[in-house]
Amino acid sequence: MVNFLVMKKTLLNFLLLLFVLPGSAQVWVLKSYRTLDPSTKSFMHEKALITIDSTDLIIHSGEKNYFYYITNQALNENGYYYKLRDDDSNSAEAILNPVQKTFNYHFKGFMLQYQLDSIVQPDKRKKDSIARANDTTKKTENAWDTSSVKKDDSIYETADQMPEYSGGDDAMKSFLEKNIRMPKAAITAHIMGQVQITAVVEKDGKLSNINIAHDIGNNCGTEAVRIIKQMPNWLPGSNKGEPVRVKVTIPVMFIPPR
């Protein structure tokens, strides 16, 4: 029974891929902002542009560019598989899964997973613009060039992808517990309670505009601000795949020592 369900799920995924991937020689433009390193389970945040046609696969990630020839490609239950070779005859592999919106890249035992914000199959009229996007000799023709687009510096209360502390709430709680210093005045007064801090998670994950929203007195608010300023960068929020500034509320608990 279990094997039947697994086979059914695999077949369904395969049919979905056939629907999304109607032909063997596809042209793809993939955009990503968040990249996962499975070995360390850590995220990197930099814009990536991946273009694929019938013969080449090109990855522009941050300041780095990777150019590959496609030596073999196939469609399987995991997605669209590519076997690659660079100018130095080094081999690599990649898998595009448009259903899960991921692009996995393997090179010499190293792996990255690009979490895709958009997947586009341009028609023939757009192939020239793809070629210009791949041309890194002219910065103004780079597909990620937003110099002509008005920057969105608004501060949002909510976002499609809300910002989060790297590692989640448990990791943030652990950071606060390890670094908080109970003020002497609060210990003397046997103060216990929660300070609410508001901050803005910037597009690069840094915290700004740190303010006390609710204080319990005896220097607890000041201590909460101090520790929040020492926090490492967060994973920023995003709207429609683009990073945005988002306001968050951070609770800081104060418990007097026993």
Residue pairs with C-beta under 8 A, 6 or more apart in sequence:
10 77
13 77
13 99
14 75
14 76
14 77
16 99
17 75
17 77
17 79
17 80
17 97
17 98
17 99
18 75
20 98
20 99
21 75
21 80
21 98
24 73
24 75
25 53
25 54
26 52
26 53
26 54
26 80
26 121
27 51
27 52
27 53
27 54
27 121
27 122
27 127
27 130
28 50
28 51
28 52
28 53
28 96
28 119
28 120
28 121
29 49
29 50
29 51
29 118
29 119
29 120
29 121
29 122
29 130
29 133
29 143
30 48
30 49
30 50
30 51
30 52
30 96
30 103
30 114
30 116
30 118
30 119
30 120
31 47
31 48
31 49
31 50
31 116
31 117
31 118
31 120
31 143
31 241
32 47
32 48
32 50
32 103
32 114
32 115
32 116
32 117
33 45
33 46
33 47
33 48
33 117
33 238
33 241
33 242
33 243
34 43
34 44
34 45
34 114
34 115
34 235
35 43
35 44
35 45
35 46
35 48
35 61
35 112
35 113
35 114
35 115
36 42
36 43
36 112
36 113
36 115
37 43
37 44
37 111
37 112
38 111
38 113
39 110
39 111
42 166
43 166
43 235
45 204
45 205
45 235
45 236
45 243
46 61
46 62
47 61
47 62
47 144
48 59
48 60
48 61
48 62
48 114
49 59
49 60
49 61
49 133
49 142
49 143
49 144
50 57
50 58
50 59
50 60
50 103
50 114
51 57
51 58
51 130
51 133
51 134
52 58
52 70
52 82
52 96
53 130
54 70
55 69
55 70
56 67
56 68
56 69
56 70
57 68
57 69
57 70
57 82
57 84
57 94
58 65
58 66
58 67
58 68
58 134
59 65
59 66
59 68
59 105
60 134
60 136
60 142
60 144
65 136
66 86
67 86
67 87
68 84
68 85
68 86
68 92
69 84
69 85
69 86
70 82
70 83
70 84
71 83
71 84
71 85
72 82
72 83
73 80
73 81
73 82
73 83
74 80
74 81
75 81
78 95
78 97
79 95
79 96
79 97
79 98
79 99
79 100
79 102
80 95
80 96
80 97
80 98
81 93
81 94
81 95
82 93
82 94
82 95
82 96
83 91
83 93
84 91
84 92
84 93
84 94
85 91
85 92
86 92
90 107
90 108
92 105
92 106
92 107
92 108
93 105
93 106
93 107
94 103
94 104
94 105
94 106
95 102
95 103
95 104
96 102
96 103
97 103
97 104
98 116
98 119
101 115
101 116
101 117
101 119
102 113
102 114
102 115
102 116
103 113
103 114
103 116
104 111
104 112
104 113
104 114
105 111
105 112
105 113
105 114
117 238
117 240
117 241
117 242
118 241
122 129
122 130
132 138
132 141
133 141
133 142
133 143
135 141
136 142
139 145
140 147
152 242
152 244
153 245
154 244
154 245
155 200
155 209
155 245
155 246
155 247
156 237
156 239
156 244
156 245
156 246
156 247
157 246
157 247
158 246
159 237
159 238
159 239
159 244
159 246
160 237
160 238
160 239
160 240
161 237
161 238
161 239
162 237
162 246
162 248
163 201
163 205
163 234
163 235
163 236
163 237
163 246
163 248
164 234
164 235
165 171
165 172
165 175
165 231
165 234
165 235
166 232
166 233
166 234
166 235
172 231
172 250
175 231
175 232
176 227
176 252
176 253
179 227
179 230
180 223
180 224
180 227
180 252
180 254
181 223
181 227
182 223
182 254
182 255
182 256
182 257
183 218
183 219
183 220
183 222
183 223
185 191
185 218
185 219
186 216
186 217
186 218
186 219
186 220
186 254
186 256
187 256
187 257
188 218
189 217
189 218
190 256
191 216
191 217
191 218
191 220
191 254
191 256
192 254
192 255
192 256
193 216
193 220
193 253
193 254
194 214
194 216
194 251
194 252
194 253
194 254
195 212
195 214
195 215
195 216
195 220
195 221
195 224
195 251
195 252
195 254
196 212
196 213
196 214
196 249
196 250
196 251
196 252
197 210
197 211
197 212
197 213
197 224
197 225
197 228
197 249
197 250
197 251
197 252
198 209
198 210
198 211
198 213
198 247
198 248
198 249
198 250
199 207
199 208
199 209
199 210
199 211
199 228
199 247
199 248
199 250
200 207
200 208
200 209
200 245
200 246
200 247
200 248
201 207
201 234
201 236
201 237
201 245
201 246
201 247
201 248
202 208
202 236
202 245
203 236
203 243
203 244
203 245
204 233
204 236
204 243
205 233
205 234
205 235
205 236
206 233
206 234
207 228
207 229
207 231
207 233
207 234
209 247
210 225
210 228
210 229
211 225
212 221
212 224
212 225
213 249
215 221
216 254
220 252
220 254
223 254
224 252
224 254
227 252
228 250
228 252
236 243
236 244
236 246
237 243
237 244
237 245
237 246
238 244
